[in-house]
Amino acid sequence: MTYRVQSKRPVHYGLQRALGEFAKYAALSIISVFFLIPWAWMLSTSLKNPQELSVYPPVWIPHPIRWDNFAIALSRSGFAKYVGNTLRIAAFTVLGAVLSDSTVAYGISVLRWKGQNVLFALILATMMLPGAVTFIPLYVIFRHLGWLNTFRPLIVPAFFGNAYFIFLLRQFFLTLPPELADAARIDGCSDFGILWRIILPLSRPALAVIALFQFIGSWNDYFGPLIYLSDENKYTVALGIANMRTAYGLINFAWVMAATTMSVAPIVILFFFAQRTFIQGISLTGLKQ
């Protein structure tokens, strides 16, 4: 004889759950609108005529749409040169961050040696130092090295590790089975080989997070280039837009907004294509203490 077990859930449980999901996503959509308003205003301003910039009430949809503002921003301000300089700095800093942070994180997570927890605590302690405290000593060091007005002060520090990135990678490395490294070591693989052939391929989501954070930080950096760079030909995007605001802000602010829109586009495109890996790396980091 077959007995059918009746569910204790009410009949309208599915409807309540659907309504709850709808309310959640509706609330998130409404909140996201407030974050999108500045982006929409930036794009709208970049397409306006000079006469539409200061009218009230504000014009959201320009007429006619001035796509040539982007061409003018590229030709008159040397924006393409600023983008090239920034890409050069960002590429080297991403490379330095991935290499240095992964090596340090491997040494204090996968390897076992006396004092590694003390070293890790010291690394975390450096996160409590504000940038204003270390700025003057770094500036003096770079001045004595003759690195002022070069890209080196903006690139070289990335090859010496970042405490926050080391922390993220260490937590991710701890989630990997230690038997993998032990088996490779028994087979005669060196520590560098274990890192290069086993740990790093399995840590692509976490490395993508580090690379994306470092790229965004280098792309948006304004204070560093402002202090270390004096030649306009070496300006980055952030300095270039500030220079455009001084030069063209009173003439046509739409040109400045067009350059700002172009400066934001690479970050949006990069996150759009890497969002799945980025979210996976964030969600998996720190699952094991």
KAPE-V678836 format. One record per helix or strand. SS is the DSSP state (2 for helix, 1 for strand). FROM is the first residue (numbers start at 1). TO is the last residue. If there is no record, write none. Layout:
# KAPE-V678836
SS/FROM/TO ; SS/FROM/TO
This chain:
# KAPE-V678836
2/13/46 ; 2/50/52 ; 2/68/77 ; 2/79/107 ; 2/116/128 ; 2/131/145 ; 2/152/160 ; 2/163/174 ; 2/178/186 ; 2/191/202 ; 2/204/220 ; 2/223/228 ; 2/232/234 ; 2/237/248 ; 2/253/284
